[in-house]
Amino acid sequence: MRLAVKLALALTAVMGSAQAAETPQPIVLKAAYLFDAKSGQLTNGGTIVVEGDRIKALGAQAAPANAKVIDLGDATLLPGFIDAHTHITSEIQEDFYKGFHTEMYRFATEQSHYAALYAKRTLEAGFTTVRNLGAGEFVDVGLRNAIGSNVVAGPTILTAVHSIGSTGGHCDQGPFPPDRVAPLGIMDGVCNGADECRAAVRYQLKWGADAIKICSSGGVLSEADPVDVPQLTPDELNAIVSETHAWKRKVAAHAHGDLAARQAVEAGVDSIEHGSFLSDETLKLMKAKGTYLVPTRLAVYWVNQMAAKYPPAIAEKARATLHDHERMFRSALKIGVPIAFGTDSGVSPHGMNGKEFALLVEIGMPPAAALISGTRESAKLLGISDQVGTLEAGKLADIVAVKGNVLNNIAATEKPVFVMKHGQVVVQP
């Protein structure tokens, strides 16, 4: 009996010590300021208690005695940033033709290593969640799954697999000789007619799409199509949206042109991406229907910076969008269109996503509203606001800190001094 008691006590001690080892030490984050993405207010003196992968509480009074304290000093604590429009598996090079040629000759397995590098840079830039809107060869699916399994470091990814659009449109490849480069088909997202477009959606959902991306108008970085012409018919749009919504997924519509965007909004898409030439009439319709604008100002800025190095047809379209995009955005603010943050990164180098905040402020958005667009509102658009987007007890501990008072210096978002994803410290002073 005495031996049995000793064995039981020993087993209890071992189990207790193992349990203690599994329970992570609580972390208390302190900073001079805390940004509340629910109200848009900045409070003096911020304290967040993290246990495991969740926010346990806010406020110094909730700090446990055994916690590890990280005092960030003169900094602002914010929710982890959310980029609702990226292309995280690739990156356009300054030398457009050389970059295109290089990526064309990479195997998907090789490209996946570049994608992992881009994901790491994005996370270290403070973006703990991204929506990836279009990629090839399922590199995006593999990257999302590898990050989810903690094989590589990166943001939480919601991905769209292949973008969906019509033959010859922005979501198709260039006009290569078909005997040399095989044309894309329905499985790759290129469709014509409602039935084909419905099938294209089903294929992307089959392969694990968290969202569907469509090209309802021409694009800047495709050489063969006008930037503002509609590329999907109302019947095709209705088929895509109805099928996607039946699967409880959301539709993001690339649209520079006004008519293309209006038709997409009427069909029920959840967001308009870019929106360069939108009229006030279309913006008012978006507000009435609750359709988000994802302005991707960084992409507009970057292609204009690089225009001289791009093919002439692309450079011309890039310059044409710059001032119209600003006019559209200021109208959207005035009308009250819901706005979510997106950069189109991959067009610009990955890791500079935070520059979008300052660019939005530059064209009329108040700093607090810009921050809300990249936290609370992006989370709403992506359908994950129960998990991230605001600093609240019970939500995932996705937390960023930037130097000083962020409302006084929005550019501080470009270089976070602290990044935490799911309770794990990624960047620390």
VOPAGU-2260 file (C-alpha; in pm, 1 decimal, decimal comma):
REM VOPAGU-2260
SITE   aa  ch    i         X         Y         Z
SITE  MET   A    0       0,0       0,0       0,0
SITE  ARG   A    1     282,0     236,0      92,6
SITE  LEU   A    2     446,2     172,5    -248,5
SITE  ALA   A    3     119,6     242,7    -429,2
SITE  VAL   A    4      82,1     574,6    -246,8
SITE  LYS   A    5     438,8     672,0    -333,6
SITE  LEU   A    6     380,4     584,3    -700,1
SITE  ALA   A    7      56,1     785,6    -705,6
SITE  LEU   A    8     227,3    1086,7    -547,9
SITE  ALA   A    9     518,2    1060,5    -792,7
SITE  LEU   A   10     279,1    1036,7   -1087,7
SITE  THR   A   11      83,6    1340,5    -964,4
SITE  ALA   A   12     408,0    1539,8    -930,2
SITE  VAL   A   13     520,7    1443,8   -1280,4
SITE  MET   A   14     181,6    1534,6   -1428,9
SITE  GLY   A   15     179,7    1862,6   -1237,9
SITE  SER   A   16     525,3    1962,3   -1359,0
SITE  ALA   A   17     440,3    1863,9   -1718,4
SITE  GLN   A   18     121,4    2068,8   -1700,5
SITE  ALA   A   19     317,7    2365,9   -1565,8
SITE  ALA   A   20     567,8    2331,4   -1849,0
SITE  GLU   A   21     283,7    2333,8   -2105,4
SITE  THR   A   22     121,4    2645,0   -1956,8
SITE  PRO   A   23     299,9    2945,2   -2108,0
SITE  GLN   A   24     409,0    3228,6   -1885,2
SITE  PRO   A   25     168,1    3524,0   -1908,5
SITE  ILE   A   26     305,2    3832,3   -2083,9
SITE  VAL   A   27     223,9    4190,0   -1991,8
SITE  LEU   A   28     277,7    4452,0   -2260,3
SITE  LYS   A   29     313,6    4814,6   -2154,1
SITE  ALA   A   30     343,1    5131,7   -2360,8
SITE  ALA   A   31     279,4    5503,4   -2331,9
SITE  TYR   A   32     -29,9    5481,6   -2556,8
SITE  LEU   A   33    -292,6    5232,9   -2668,9
SITE  PHE   A   34    -505,6    5272,0   -2981,2
SITE  ASP   A   35    -865,9    5154,4   -2945,8
SITE  ALA   A   36    -978,7    5044,8   -3294,4
SITE  LYS   A   37   -1339,8    5025,9   -3176,2
SITE  SER   A   38   -1365,6    5396,2   -3095,4
SITE  GLY   A   39   -1066,1    5539,5   -3278,2
SITE  GLN   A   40    -941,9    5689,6   -2952,4
SITE  LEU   A   41    -588,5    5692,4   -2819,4
SITE  THR   A   42    -551,0    5638,8   -2447,5
SITE  ASN   A   43    -253,3    5734,9   -2233,9
SITE  GLY   A   44     -88,4    5438,5   -2067,0
SITE  GLY   A   45    -163,9    5104,4   -2227,8
SITE  THR   A   46    -136,9    4760,6   -2068,9
SITE  ILE   A   47    -232,4    4429,0   -2230,3
SITE  VAL   A   48    -218,9    4090,6   -2057,1
SITE  VAL   A   49    -156,2    3793,6   -2288,4
SITE  GLU   A   50    -200,0    3429,4   -2189,9
SITE  GLY   A   51    -120,1    3166,6   -2450,6
SITE  ASP   A   52    -245,0    3283,2   -2789,1
SITE  ARG   A   53    -517,5    3512,8   -2649,6
SITE  ILE   A   54    -558,0    3853,4   -2495,3
SITE  LYS   A   55    -652,8    3786,1   -2134,6
SITE  ALA   A   56    -730,1    4140,6   -2023,6
SITE  LEU   A   57    -653,4    4508,1   -2070,2
SITE  GLY   A   58    -539,8    4731,0   -1784,4
SITE  ALA   A   59    -258,6    4720,8   -1529,7
SITE  GLN   A   60    -485,0    4588,6   -1253,0
SITE  ALA   A   61    -524,8    4256,3   -1438,5
SITE  ALA   A   62    -151,4    4179,2   -1457,7
SITE  PRO   A   63     -64,8    3846,0   -1287,0
SITE  ALA   A   64     227,1    3842,6   -1044,5
SITE  ASN   A   65     421,9    3577,8   -1238,5
SITE  ALA   A   66     397,4    3754,6   -1576,3
SITE  LYS   A   67     685,6    3849,0   -1800,5
SITE  VAL   A   68     669,4    4227,1   -1847,7
SITE  ILE   A   69     767,3    4388,4   -2180,5
SITE  ASP   A   70     776,1    4764,7   -2135,5
SITE  LEU   A   71     789,6    4933,4   -2475,5
SITE  GLY   A   72     814,4    5284,8   -2334,6
SITE  ASP   A   73     724,9    5571,0   -2568,1
SITE  ALA   A   74     519,8    5364,4   -2812,3
SITE  THR   A   75     161,3    5295,6   -2917,4
SITE  LEU   A   76       3,6    4951,4   -2884,9
SITE  LEU   A   77    -236,5    4859,5   -3168,7
SITE  PRO   A   78    -416,0    4553,5   -3305,7
SITE  GLY   A   79    -210,1    4356,0   -3556,4
SITE  PHE   A   80    -246,8    4512,7   -3899,9
SITE  ILE   A   81    -463,7    4340,6   -4162,2
SITE  ASP   A   82    -393,5    4377,6   -4534,4
SITE  ALA   A   83    -702,3    4281,1   -4735,1
SITE  HIS   A   84    -528,5    4279,3   -5073,9
SITE  THR   A   85    -189,6    4117,8   -5127,9
SITE  HIS   A   86     -13,8    3888,8   -5373,1
SITE  ILE   A   87     222,4    3738,9   -5121,0
SITE  THR   A   88     364,4    3461,3   -5339,0
SITE  SER   A   89     532,2    3687,1   -5595,5
SITE  GLU   A   90     688,8    4028,4   -5640,4
SITE  ILE   A   91     725,3    4248,3   -5948,8
SITE  GLN   A   92    1083,8    4357,9   -6000,5
SITE  GLU   A   93    1196,9    4709,3   -6093,9
SITE  ASP   A   94    1320,7    4562,2   -6422,0
SITE  PHE   A   95     975,9    4448,2   -6537,1
SITE  TYR   A   96    1085,1    4218,6   -6821,0
SITE  LYS   A   97    1371,6    4059,2   -6629,7
SITE  GLY   A   98    1148,7    3993,1   -6329,2
SITE  PHE   A   99     876,5    3838,5   -6545,2
SITE  HIS   A  100    1129,0    3618,4   -6724,7
SITE  THR   A  101    1285,4    3506,0   -6395,1
SITE  GLU   A  102     956,9    3400,6   -6233,4
SITE  MET   A  103     843,3    3222,8   -6551,9
SITE  TYR   A  104    1144,9    2992,6   -6524,5
SITE  ARG   A  105    1102,6    2903,8   -6157,2
SITE  PHE   A  106     947,9    2577,2   -6049,5
SITE  ALA   A  107     659,1    2611,5   -5805,4
SITE  THR   A  108     870,8    2452,0   -5534,4
SITE  GLU   A  109    1136,8    2718,1   -5587,1
SITE  GLN   A  110     880,0    2998,4   -5590,4
SITE  SER   A  111     743,5    2871,7   -5259,5
SITE  HIS   A  112    1074,8    2961,6   -5093,5
SITE  TYR   A  113    1043,6    3317,7   -5220,8
SITE  ALA   A  114     684,7    3322,1   -5096,8
SITE  ALA   A  115     800,4    3218,3   -4749,4
SITE  LEU   A  116    1052,0    3504,3   -4753,2
SITE  TYR   A  117     781,3    3754,2   -4853,9
SITE  ALA   A  118     553,1    3618,5   -4580,3
SITE  LYS   A  119     823,1    3664,6   -4316,4
SITE  ARG   A  120     884,9    4024,1   -4427,2
SITE  THR   A  121     511,6    4096,2   -4419,5
SITE  LEU   A  122     472,7    3962,1   -4066,1
SITE  GLU   A  123     776,1    4153,9   -3941,7
SITE  ALA   A  124     618,4    4468,5   -4089,1
SITE  GLY   A  125     331,2    4425,3   -3842,7
SITE  PHE   A  126      77,4    4255,4   -4069,3
SITE  THR   A  127     -48,2    3956,2   -3877,1
SITE  THR   A  128    -330,2    3874,7   -4122,6
SITE  VAL   A  129    -352,1    3913,6   -4500,8
SITE  ARG   A  130    -595,0    3823,6   -4777,0
SITE  ASN   A  131    -414,3    3695,2   -5084,9
SITE  LEU   A  132    -607,1    3777,5   -5401,4
SITE  GLY   A  133    -472,4    3556,0   -5672,2
SITE  ALA   A  134    -172,6    3328,2   -5724,6
SITE  GLY   A  135     -59,6    3048,3   -5952,5
SITE  GLU   A  136      41,9    2686,7   -5908,1
SITE  PHE   A  137    -116,1    2667,4   -5560,4
SITE  VAL   A  138     186,7    2828,2   -5397,8
SITE  ASP   A  139     -58,5    3038,9   -5194,2
SITE  VAL   A  140    -243,0    2734,1   -5062,4
SITE  GLY   A  141      81,7    2564,0   -4965,3
SITE  LEU   A  142     211,2    2879,1   -4795,1
SITE  ARG   A  143    -113,0    2931,8   -4602,7
SITE  ASN   A  144    -110,5    2572,3   -4480,9
SITE  ALA   A  145     260,0    2577,5   -4388,6
SITE  ILE   A  146     212,3    2895,1   -4183,0
SITE  GLY   A  147     -94,7    2746,1   -4018,2
SITE  SER   A  148     110,6    2440,9   -3919,8
SITE  ASN   A  149     396,7    2659,8   -3786,0
SITE  VAL   A  150     639,0    2526,7   -4047,8
SITE  VAL   A  151     730,2    2877,4   -4166,0
SITE  ALA   A  152     674,3    3223,8   -4020,8
SITE  GLY   A  153     415,7    3452,6   -4172,4
SITE  PRO   A  154      80,2    3618,9   -4127,8
SITE  THR   A  155    -246,5    3430,0   -4113,0
SITE  ILE   A  156    -348,4    3399,4   -4479,3
SITE  LEU   A  157    -691,7    3389,8   -4635,0
SITE  THR   A  158    -638,2    3310,8   -5001,8
SITE  ALA   A  159    -834,7    3310,1   -5326,2
SITE  VAL   A  160    -625,8    3056,1   -5526,2
SITE  HIS   A  161    -662,8    3156,1   -5897,1
SITE  SER   A  162    -821,9    3489,5   -5984,9
SITE  ILE   A  163   -1130,5    3457,5   -6205,9
SITE  GLY   A  164   -1189,6    3653,2   -6525,8
SITE  SER   A  165   -1259,2    3634,6   -6896,3
SITE  THR   A  166   -1035,6    3531,0   -7186,4
SITE  GLY   A  167    -793,4    3812,1   -7268,9
SITE  GLY   A  168    -877,9    4004,0   -6952,7
SITE  HIS   A  169    -669,0    4116,8   -6659,4
SITE  CYS   A  170    -700,7    3778,2   -6484,8
SITE  ASP   A  171    -577,9    3596,9   -6796,5
SITE  GLN   A  172    -212,9    3575,7   -6901,9
SITE  GLY   A  173     -58,4    3786,1   -7177,1
SITE  PRO   A  174    -125,8    3731,3   -7548,4
SITE  PHE   A  175     146,0    3469,3   -7589,6
SITE  PRO   A  176     150,8    3253,5   -7906,3
SITE  PRO   A  177     -71,6    2958,4   -7808,7
SITE  ASP   A  178     164,3    2705,1   -7968,8
SITE  ARG   A  179     437,0    2818,3   -7726,4
SITE  VAL   A  180     242,6    2899,9   -7407,5
SITE  ALA   A  181     -69,8    2695,6   -7338,9
SITE  PRO   A  182    -378,5    2914,0   -7290,0
SITE  LEU   A  183    -538,2    2911,6   -6944,4
SITE  GLY   A  184    -875,4    2749,2   -6889,2
SITE  ILE   A  185   -1160,3    2717,3   -6641,6
SITE  MET   A  186    -951,7    2543,7   -6375,0
SITE  ASP   A  187    -708,6    2836,5   -6390,5
SITE  GLY   A  188    -995,6    3084,0   -6345,9
SITE  VAL   A  189   -1039,4    3191,4   -6710,4
SITE  CYS   A  190   -1405,6    3158,9   -6803,5
SITE  ASN   A  191   -1662,3    3272,6   -7060,4
SITE  GLY   A  192   -2034,3    3252,1   -6991,9
SITE  ALA   A  193   -2219,6    3200,4   -6665,7
SITE  ASP   A  194   -2178,6    2822,1   -6653,2
SITE  GLU   A  195   -1802,2    2833,8   -6705,7
SITE  CYS   A  196   -1764,7    3108,0   -6444,4
SITE  ARG   A  197   -1967,1    2909,2   -6191,7
SITE  ALA   A  198   -1741,5    2609,9   -6260,7
SITE  ALA   A  199   -1429,8    2827,0   -6218,0
SITE  VAL   A  200   -1553,5    2932,9   -5874,8
SITE  ARG   A  201   -1618,1    2571,7   -5778,4
SITE  TYR   A  202   -1266,4    2471,2   -5876,4
SITE  GLN   A  203   -1110,4    2740,8   -5656,4
SITE  LEU   A  204   -1334,7    2640,8   -5366,2
SITE  LYS   A  205   -1241,1    2276,8   -5420,9
SITE  TRP   A  206    -874,1    2366,8   -5379,0
SITE  GLY   A  207    -935,3    2558,4   -5057,5
SITE  ALA   A  208   -1020,1    2918,3   -5151,3
SITE  ASP   A  209   -1116,0    3130,4   -4849,9
SITE  ALA   A  210   -1242,2    3403,9   -5084,7
SITE  ILE   A  211   -1296,8    3456,1   -5456,9
SITE  LYS   A  212   -1118,4    3726,9   -5655,9
SITE  ILE   A  213   -1257,7    3841,7   -5990,7
SITE  CYS   A  214   -1141,2    4084,3   -6257,0
SITE  SER   A  215   -1448,2    4282,1   -6355,4
SITE  SER   A  216   -1246,4    4546,7   -6540,8
SITE  GLY   A  217    -913,8    4580,3   -6718,0
SITE  GLY   A  218    -595,3    4633,9   -6520,9
SITE  VAL   A  219    -288,4    4855,0   -6511,5
SITE  LEU   A  220     -25,3    4580,5   -6516,3
SITE  SER   A  221    -170,6    4383,7   -6808,1
SITE  GLU   A  222     -49,2    4504,7   -7145,1
SITE  ALA   A  223    -330,4    4401,8   -7379,7
SITE  ASP   A  224    -652,2    4535,4   -7220,8
SITE  PRO   A  225    -796,3    4884,7   -7159,0
SITE  VAL   A  226    -792,6    4962,8   -6787,3
SITE  ASP   A  227   -1156,8    5068,5   -6752,2
SITE  VAL   A  228   -1352,2    4830,2   -6981,0
SITE  PRO   A  229   -1592,2    4574,5   -6822,1
SITE  GLN   A  230   -1461,2    4218,7   -6862,1
SITE  LEU   A  231   -1746,4    4016,4   -6711,9
SITE  THR   A  232   -2112,9    4032,0   -6810,5
SITE  PRO   A  233   -2392,2    4076,0   -6554,5
SITE  ASP   A  234   -2487,2    3707,5   -6603,2
SITE  GLU   A  235   -2128,8    3598,0   -6538,1
SITE  LEU   A  236   -2106,7    3823,9   -6231,8
SITE  ASN   A  237   -2433,4    3691,5   -6091,2
SITE  ALA   A  238   -2317,4    3331,4   -6136,7
SITE  ILE   A  239   -1986,7    3398,3   -5960,9
SITE  VAL   A  240   -2141,0    3587,2   -5668,6
SITE  SER   A  241   -2430,2    3348,3   -5610,8
SITE  GLU   A  242   -2203,5    3043,2   -5612,8
SITE  THR   A  243   -1947,3    3205,1   -5382,1
SITE  HIS   A  244   -2207,1    3328,5   -5134,8
SITE  ALA   A  245   -2373,4    2985,9   -5131,4
SITE  TRP   A  246   -2042,2    2856,1   -4996,2
SITE  LYS   A  247   -2039,3    3139,9   -4740,1
SITE  ARG   A  248   -1732,6    3299,7   -4895,4
SITE  LYS   A  249   -1682,3    3659,9   -5008,6
SITE  VAL   A  250   -1610,9    3808,9   -5350,1
SITE  ALA   A  251   -1345,7    4075,1   -5412,0
SITE  ALA   A  252   -1382,0    4252,2   -5746,2
SITE  HIS   A  253   -1081,3    4412,5   -5912,3
SITE  ALA   A  254   -1238,6    4715,4   -6084,7
SITE  HIS   A  255   -1084,3    5038,2   -6207,2
SITE  GLY   A  256   -1365,6    5134,7   -6445,4
SITE  ASP   A  257   -1693,2    5283,2   -6323,9
SITE  LEU   A  258   -1936,1    5069,8   -6524,7
SITE  ALA   A  259   -1747,6    4751,0   -6440,9
SITE  ALA   A  260   -1756,6    4836,9   -6070,0
SITE  ARG   A  261   -2125,6    4932,5   -6075,6
SITE  GLN   A  262   -2220,8    4603,9   -6241,1
SITE  ALA   A  263   -2015,9    4414,5   -5982,4
SITE  VAL   A  264   -2179,6    4603,2   -5694,9
SITE  GLU   A  265   -2525,4    4536,6   -5840,3
SITE  ALA   A  266   -2435,9    4166,1   -5857,9
SITE  GLY   A  267   -2354,0    4172,1   -5484,4
SITE  VAL   A  268   -1974,8    4160,1   -5457,1
SITE  ASP   A  269   -1839,0    4230,0   -5110,5
SITE  SER   A  270   -1559,4    4467,8   -5207,5
SITE  ILE   A  271   -1431,2    4676,8   -5494,7
SITE  GLU   A  272   -1052,8    4671,6   -5523,8
SITE  HIS   A  273    -871,5    4983,6   -5655,5
SITE  GLY   A  274   -1176,5    5176,1   -5787,7
SITE  SER   A  275    -972,2    5437,2   -5973,9
SITE  PHE   A  276   -1246,5    5585,9   -6193,8
SITE  LEU   A  277   -1557,1    5536,1   -5976,8
SITE  SER   A  278   -1828,7    5799,9   -6005,5
SITE  ASP   A  279   -2016,1    5946,2   -5711,3
SITE  GLU   A  280   -2321,9    5753,7   -5828,5
SITE  THR   A  281   -2138,1    5422,1   -5795,2
SITE  LEU   A  282   -1985,9    5521,6   -5461,7
SITE  LYS   A  283   -2333,3    5605,2   -5327,5
SITE  LEU   A  284   -2456,0    5265,0   -5442,8
SITE  MET   A  285   -2165,3    5102,9   -5258,7
SITE  LYS   A  286   -2255,0    5286,6   -4939,9
SITE  ALA   A  287   -2621,0    5185,6   -4972,0
SITE  LYS   A  288   -2530,8    4818,3   -5022,3
SITE  GLY   A  289   -2246,6    4811,6   -4766,4
SITE  THR   A  290   -1988,1    4726,4   -5034,1
SITE  TYR   A  291   -1633,0    4793,4   -4916,2
SITE  LEU   A  292   -1376,9    4996,1   -5107,6
SITE  VAL   A  293   -1022,1    4858,9   -5083,8
SITE  PRO   A  294    -828,6    5149,6   -5239,2
SITE  THR   A  295    -475,2    5001,0   -5266,9
SITE  ARG   A  296    -320,2    5347,8   -5283,5
SITE  LEU   A  297      26,4    5197,7   -5241,2
SITE  ALA   A  298      -7,7    5016,0   -5575,6
SITE  VAL   A  299    -113,8    5338,3   -5750,0
SITE  TYR   A  300     178,8    5521,8   -5590,4
SITE  TRP   A  301     433,9    5250,7   -5667,8
SITE  VAL   A  302     350,8    5193,3   -6034,3
SITE  ASN   A  303     378,6    5568,2   -6089,3
SITE  GLN   A  304     718,6    5567,0   -5918,1
SITE  MET   A  305     827,8    5282,3   -6146,7
SITE  ALA   A  306     640,8    5386,6   -6462,8
SITE  ALA   A  307     953,9    5483,3   -6656,2
SITE  LYS   A  308    1084,7    5125,4   -6616,7
SITE  TYR   A  309     760,7    4955,2   -6725,3
SITE  PRO   A  310     643,0    4870,9   -7079,7
SITE  PRO   A  311     491,8    5182,5   -7248,1
SITE  ALA   A  312     132,8    5052,6   -7244,3
SITE  ILE   A  313     153,9    4988,3   -6868,6
SITE  ALA   A  314     325,3    5320,8   -6794,5
SITE  GLU   A  315      50,9    5509,4   -6978,2
SITE  LYS   A  316    -224,9    5337,9   -6779,0
SITE  ALA   A  317     -35,9    5390,3   -6452,0
SITE  ARG   A  318     -13,8    5766,0   -6507,0
SITE  ALA   A  319    -380,8    5784,2   -6609,3
SITE  THR   A  320    -500,4    5640,0   -6276,7
SITE  LEU   A  321    -305,1    5860,3   -6033,3
SITE  HIS   A  322    -518,6    6175,6   -6010,8
SITE  ASP   A  323    -851,1    6003,3   -6079,7
SITE  HIS   A  324    -781,4    5765,3   -5794,0
SITE  GLU   A  325    -728,0    6053,2   -5550,1
SITE  ARG   A  326   -1044,2    6228,2   -5669,3
SITE  MET   A  327   -1239,2    5903,0   -5626,3
SITE  PHE   A  328   -1101,3    5840,1   -5278,9
SITE  ARG   A  329   -1182,8    6186,9   -5149,3
SITE  SER   A  330   -1539,1    6143,2   -5279,6
SITE  ALA   A  331   -1563,2    5802,6   -5108,7
SITE  LEU   A  332   -1463,8    5960,7   -4777,0
SITE  LYS   A  333   -1719,9    6237,8   -4817,7
SITE  ILE   A  334   -1997,7    5996,3   -4914,1
SITE  GLY   A  335   -1913,9    5754,6   -4631,3
SITE  VAL   A  336   -1828,1    5437,6   -4824,2
SITE  PRO   A  337   -1692,9    5164,1   -4592,5
SITE  ILE   A  338   -1317,3    5137,4   -4645,9
SITE  ALA   A  339   -1085,4    4846,5   -4574,8
SITE  PHE   A  340    -706,8    4854,8   -4598,3
SITE  GLY   A  341    -528,1    4687,5   -4889,1
SITE  THR   A  342    -194,0    4744,3   -5058,8
SITE  ASP   A  343    -176,2    4507,8   -5357,7
SITE  SER   A  344     170,2    4418,8   -5225,9
SITE  GLY   A  345     362,6    4215,6   -5476,1
SITE  VAL   A  346     311,2    4509,4   -5708,8
SITE  SER   A  347     526,1    4692,9   -5452,7
SITE  PRO   A  348     792,4    4513,7   -5245,5
SITE  HIS   A  349     660,7    4300,7   -4961,2
SITE  GLY   A  350     728,3    4446,5   -4618,7
SITE  MET   A  351     649,9    4808,3   -4707,0
SITE  ASN   A  352     273,6    4750,9   -4660,3
SITE  GLY   A  353     261,3    5001,6   -4375,6
SITE  LYS   A  354     325,2    5290,8   -4614,7
SITE  GLU   A  355     -40,2    5263,0   -4720,3
SITE  PHE   A  356    -144,4    5429,8   -4391,3
SITE  ALA   A  357      48,2    5749,8   -4464,9
SITE  LEU   A  358     -62,3    5749,8   -4829,8
SITE  LEU   A  359    -428,4    5732,0   -4723,8
SITE  VAL   A  360    -377,5    6018,7   -4480,0
SITE  GLU   A  361    -204,0    6217,2   -4754,0
SITE  ILE   A  362    -519,7    6203,9   -4968,4
SITE  GLY   A  363    -762,4    6301,1   -4697,0
SITE  MET   A  364    -822,5    6019,0   -4450,7
SITE  PRO   A  365    -784,8    6107,5   -4079,7
SITE  PRO   A  366    -507,3    5904,7   -3911,5
SITE  ALA   A  367    -746,9    5725,7   -3674,6
SITE  ALA   A  368    -974,5    5627,5   -3965,4
SITE  ALA   A  369    -675,8    5496,7   -4160,9
SITE  LEU   A  370    -574,5    5280,2   -3864,1
SITE  ILE   A  371    -930,6    5153,5   -3826,3
SITE  SER   A  372    -937,2    5061,3   -4195,8
SITE  GLY   A  373    -630,5    4840,7   -4141,3
SITE  THR   A  374    -761,4    4673,2   -3827,6
SITE  ARG   A  375   -1133,0    4670,4   -3739,0
SITE  GLU   A  376   -1272,6    4729,3   -4088,4
SITE  SER   A  377   -1044,5    4483,0   -4267,2
SITE  ALA   A  378   -1139,8    4221,9   -4008,2
SITE  LYS   A  379   -1509,1    4289,1   -4078,4
SITE  LEU   A  380   -1460,3    4259,4   -4453,6
SITE  LEU   A  381   -1271,4    3931,9   -4416,5
SITE  GLY   A  382   -1535,5    3794,3   -4178,4
SITE  ILE   A  383   -1292,0    3741,6   -3889,9
SITE  SER   A  384   -1380,8    4028,0   -3656,0
SITE  ASP   A  385   -1470,3    3781,1   -3379,1
SITE  GLN   A  386   -1101,1    3683,7   -3366,1
SITE  VAL   A  387    -892,0    3987,7   -3461,2
SITE  GLY   A  388    -910,6    4355,8   -3554,4
SITE  THR   A  389    -949,7    4509,3   -3208,8
SITE  LEU   A  390    -770,7    4472,4   -2875,7
SITE  GLU   A  391   -1026,3    4289,8   -2661,1
SITE  ALA   A  392   -1017,3    4011,2   -2404,6
SITE  GLY   A  393   -1070,6    3673,2   -2566,8
SITE  LYS   A  394    -940,5    3771,7   -2909,4
SITE  LEU   A  395    -619,5    3640,1   -3060,7
SITE  ALA   A  396    -308,2    3815,3   -2931,8
SITE  ASP   A  397    -213,6    3978,4   -3261,5
SITE  ILE   A  398     -52,2    4299,5   -3140,0
SITE  VAL   A  399     174,7    4564,7   -3290,0
SITE  ALA   A  400     357,4    4859,0   -3133,6
SITE  VAL   A  401     498,7    5159,7   -3315,8
SITE  LYS   A  402     720,1    5441,0   -3192,7
SITE  GLY   A  403     561,7    5739,6   -3016,6
SITE  ASN   A  404     206,7    5870,4   -3055,5
SITE  VAL   A  405      85,5    5711,2   -3378,2
SITE  LEU   A  406    -182,3    5975,2   -3439,3
SITE  ASN   A  407      87,4    6242,0   -3443,1
SITE  ASN   A  408     313,2    6039,7   -3673,4
SITE  ILE   A  409     122,8    5792,5   -3891,3
SITE  ALA   A  410     445,8    5705,4   -4076,7
SITE  ALA   A  411     559,6    5521,9   -3761,9
SITE  THR   A  412     343,3    5232,3   -3885,0
SITE  GLU   A  413     606,7    5165,5   -4151,0
SITE  LYS   A  414     858,1    5040,5   -3890,6
SITE  PRO   A  415     695,4    4861,3   -3596,5
SITE  VAL   A  416     911,6    4823,5   -3287,1
SITE  PHE   A  417     713,7    4521,9   -3164,2
SITE  VAL   A  418     508,1    4250,8   -3333,8
SITE  MET   A  419     322,6    3962,7   -3171,6
SITE  LYS   A  420     118,8    3700,7   -3355,1
SITE  HIS   A  421    -101,8    3456,6   -3164,6
SITE  GLY   A  422      86,4    3535,4   -2844,7
SITE  GLN   A  423     429,6    3468,2   -2995,1
SITE  VAL   A  424     677,0    3757,8   -3007,9
SITE  VAL   A  425     801,3    3811,6   -3363,9
SITE  VAL   A  426     973,1    4153,2   -3336,9
SITE  GLN   A  427    1098,6    4303,9   -3012,3
SITE  PRO   A  428    1329,4    4596,3   -2929,4
